[in-house]
Amino acid sequence: MSYLDDLFGLSGKVAIVTGGGQGIGQVVAVGLARAGAEIYILNRSQADETLQLIAAAGGKAHFIATDVTEEASVDAAMAQILAQSGAIDIVFNNAGICIHEDSLATSIEDFRRVIDVNLTGEFIVARAAGRIMLERGIAGSIINMASMSGSIVNIPQWQCSYNASKAAVIHMTRSLAAEWAEARIRVNSISPGYIATPMSVDTPQALKDAWMPLIPMHRMGKPEELIPAILYLASDASGYTSGSDVIVDGAYTCV
Ligand SMILES: NC(=O)c1ccc[n+]([C@@H]2O[C@H](COP(=O)([O-])OP(=O)(O)OC[C@H]3O[C@@H](n4cnc5c(N)ncnc54)[C@H](O)[C@@H]3O)[C@@H](O)[C@H]2O)c1
């Protein structure tokens, strides 16, 4: 085994990726598979393309139709993974949505929907996986998807519900990290800046033009540029890292 495999390799590990049907989840799922993990894509809709990409990369992946906001749906997925693969070692808790709306125009239904998917959904998945890790003595790693929006307020688009949900994800991460530290379960978050995915690429060009001067690197990130940080958090390399928020944002939050 090479030195890098020894530090960052995931052979023999079972990894869940929520929201892995497209975007960041899809790209990171392929990265985790290439590092050796067996992947379970938990997504609301089909994830055939992700499964094909992982197979083409020589990896092993499965899809389970799951809505992260429904506890019964998540519990059923966890039970299926345990029956098929016998463990859950890594969770990339990535499924999320964003709505751009002025606060005065935001319906309470929209606000609740964003909190439900981004915060409560991540809690449901993290808790279900954490319970299994605790019961089975698995020293697992849970990586919650936050965002730079959990630390700063984006402009010029207003997205109060999203920003609030991601700030809460960062503190939920710290809370779970402390609660489960003695059980050797690590919980960290990752906070990307603007990443070119369907969530952000479909946004109007005028909005993206407004973002560029605000990003010190003057470009959006590629989903592939998140893989190394997530590999670090998923692997034994980060054995003493828990409760951290890793920011990958082209220096946006520095200024
Ligand atoms: N793209 C960015 O610029 C950016 C920046 C920072 C953080 N993020 C976060 O990264 C994550 C992924 O973003 P993306 O850009 O790849 O988004 P995306 O819209 O391209 O993909 C989101 C995925 O989540 C799935 N999903 C949504 N609701 C779900 C639910 N209730 N249950 C199961 N699956 C569900 C969708 O089907 C889709 O496959 C989100 O949490 C997002 O907030 C994105």
The ligand as an SDF file (V2000), in Angstrom:
LIG
                    3D

 44 48  0  0  0  0  0  0  0  0999 V2000
  -23.4230   24.5080   -5.7400 N   0  0  0  0  0  0  0  0  0  0  0  0
  -22.9470   25.3860   -4.8790 C   0  0  0  0  0  0  0  0  0  0  0  0
  -22.4740   26.4690   -5.2410 O   0  0  0  0  0  0  0  0  0  0  0  0
  -22.9650   25.0540   -3.4090 C   0  0  0  0  0  0  0  0  0  0  0  0
  -22.2020   25.8620   -2.5590 C   0  0  0  0  0  0  0  0  0  0  0  0
  -22.1900   25.5570   -1.1870 C   0  0  0  0  0  0  0  0  0  0  0  0
  -22.9290   24.4860   -0.7140 C   0  0  0  0  0  0  0  0  0  0  0  0
  -23.6730   23.7460   -1.5750 N   0  0  0  0  0  0  0  0  0  0  0  0
  -24.4380   22.6340   -1.0090 C   0  0  0  0  0  0  0  0  0  0  0  0
  -24.0130   21.4310   -1.6240 O   0  0  0  0  0  0  0  0  0  0  0  0
  -25.0920   20.5060   -1.6570 C   0  0  0  0  0  0  0  0  0  0  0  0
  -25.2700   19.9860   -3.0630 C   0  0  0  0  0  0  0  0  0  0  0  0
  -25.4680   21.0890   -3.9090 O   0  0  0  0  0  0  0  0  0  0  0  0
  -25.4980   20.9670   -5.5020 P   0  0  0  0  0  0  0  0  0  0  0  0
  -25.1110   22.2810   -6.0500 O   0  0  0  0  0  0  0  0  0  0  0  0
  -24.7880   19.7430   -5.9510 O   0  0  0  0  0  0  0  0  0  0  0  0
  -27.0940   20.7950   -5.6850 O   0  0  0  0  0  0  0  0  0  0  0  0
  -27.9480   20.0330   -6.8000 P   0  0  0  0  0  0  0  0  0  0  0  0
  -29.2810   20.6920   -6.7850 O   0  0  0  0  0  0  0  0  0  0  0  0
  -27.1940   19.9440   -8.0720 O   0  0  0  0  0  0  0  0  0  0  0  0
  -28.0700   18.5540   -6.1780 O   0  0  0  0  0  0  0  0  0  0  0  0
  -28.7970   18.3110   -5.0150 C   0  0  0  0  0  0  0  0  0  0  0  0
  -29.1700   16.8490   -4.9530 C   0  0  0  0  0  0  0  0  0  0  0  0
  -29.9090   16.6350   -3.7470 O   0  0  0  0  0  0  0  0  0  0  0  0
  -31.0620   15.8630   -4.0380 C   0  0  0  0  0  0  0  0  0  0  0  0
  -32.1090   16.1530   -3.0570 N   0  0  0  0  0  0  0  0  0  0  0  0
  -32.7430   17.3400   -2.8360 C   0  0  0  0  0  0  0  0  0  0  0  0
  -33.6540   17.2050   -1.8640 N   0  0  0  0  0  0  0  0  0  0  0  0
  -33.5780   15.9180   -1.4260 C   0  0  0  0  0  0  0  0  0  0  0  0
  -34.2710   15.1660   -0.4380 C   0  0  0  0  0  0  0  0  0  0  0  0
  -35.2470   15.7080    0.3070 N   0  0  0  0  0  0  0  0  0  0  0  0
  -33.9150   13.8730   -0.2450 N   0  0  0  0  0  0  0  0  0  0  0  0
  -32.9520   13.2960   -1.0020 C   0  0  0  0  0  0  0  0  0  0  0  0
  -32.2810   13.9510   -1.9700 N   0  0  0  0  0  0  0  0  0  0  0  0
  -32.5930   15.2460   -2.1840 C   0  0  0  0  0  0  0  0  0  0  0  0
  -31.4360   16.2470   -5.4600 C   0  0  0  0  0  0  0  0  0  0  0  0
  -32.2330   15.2340   -6.0750 O   0  0  0  0  0  0  0  0  0  0  0  0
  -30.0470   16.3820   -6.1130 C   0  0  0  0  0  0  0  0  0  0  0  0
  -29.5670   15.1290   -6.5780 O   0  0  0  0  0  0  0  0  0  0  0  0
  -26.3200   21.2550   -1.0990 C   0  0  0  0  0  0  0  0  0  0  0  0
  -26.4730   20.9460    0.2720 O   0  0  0  0  0  0  0  0  0  0  0  0
  -25.9220   22.6960   -1.2620 C   0  0  0  0  0  0  0  0  0  0  0  0
  -26.5740   23.5340   -0.3480 O   0  0  0  0  0  0  0  0  0  0  0  0
  -23.7070   24.0010   -2.9110 C   0  0  0  0  0  0  0  0  0  0  0  0
  1  2  1  0
  2  3  2  0
  2  4  1  0
  4  5  1  0
  4 44  2  0
  5  6  2  0
  6  7  1  0
  7  8  2  0
  8  9  1  0
  8 44  1  0
  9 10  1  0
  9 42  1  0
 10 11  1  0
 11 12  1  0
 11 40  1  0
 12 13  1  0
 13 14  1  0
 14 15  2  0
 14 16  1  0
 14 17  1  0
 17 18  1  0
 18 19  2  0
 18 20  1  0
 18 21  1  0
 21 22  1  0
 22 23  1  0
 23 24  1  0
 23 38  1  0
 24 25  1  0
 25 26  1  0
 25 36  1  0
 26 27  1  0
 26 35  1  0
 27 28  2  0
 28 29  1  0
 29 30  1  0
 29 35  2  0
 30 31  1  0
 30 32  2  0
 32 33  1  0
 33 34  2  0
 34 35  1  0
 36 37  1  0
 36 38  1  0
 38 39  1  0
 40 41  1  0
 40 42  1  0
 42 43  1  0
M  CHG  2   8   1  16  -1
M  END
$$$$
